[in-house]
Amino acid sequence: DMIRRLVLALGVAGLLSAQQPTPNAAPASADSGPKSPQWRGLSVKERLSYDWKHLFDVDNMVYAGIGAGVDQLRERPGEWGEGWGAFGERYASHIGYYVVQRSIMFPVQAIDHEDTRYFRSKRTSYKGRLGDAFLQTVWRHNDSGEMMPAYSEFLGDYGAAAVSRMWWPRHYHTGSAILIAGSDTILVDAGINVLHEFGPDIKRWLHLKR
């Protein structure tokens, strides 16, 4: 019951953290999107500085806690047991997963010129905005403002899944376990994009200050 309350509290904290300046607040395009005259992509130095700055954002730590809480409720992996010690182990696992993921993603982004900043949809319908939020998970802007496959997302998510399964119990050292873990991460990242897209609206509905 305590873990359930913790997951709920972390979920609320994640929602509130989504109200903070989102990735499109990076230098080079503070108020302009890829189609604006002011647009320019990030240099490798700017990209590295941006990624390093956001590596341990509060929301990333919150999402790791949510993931650990969900794993705790599901008793996954069961060999790690229950209680706060097991929760700490699962939390550390999620942090390790995230660090490995980012370590893979950055060099890929530097090579293929992906821009991982999230840009809110210009559409007005909720369905269209939701679709754009999901789409930006796997289809992103490049340094020219055009769209391209999110190679870093796929390589980072499935690469981190492969590495992280190595510190999980042996029966998770399988291709299917890696596929499931990597796909789960893509879905989580899509959910984070949805929070970035609709966070300001939710904040307004809740009558919270900007």
Buried (B, 14 or more C-beta within 10 A) or exposed (E): EEBEEBBEBBBEBBBBBBBEEBBBEBEBBEEBBBEEEEBBBBEEEBBBBBBEEBEEEEBBBBBBBBBBBBBBEEEEBEEBEEEEEBBEBBBEBBBBBBBBBBBBBBEBBBEBBBBBBBBBBEEEEEEEBBEBBBBBBBEBBBBEBEEBEBBBBBBBBBBBBBBBBEEBEEEBEEEEBBEBBBEBBBEBBBBBBBBBBBBBEBBEEEEEEE
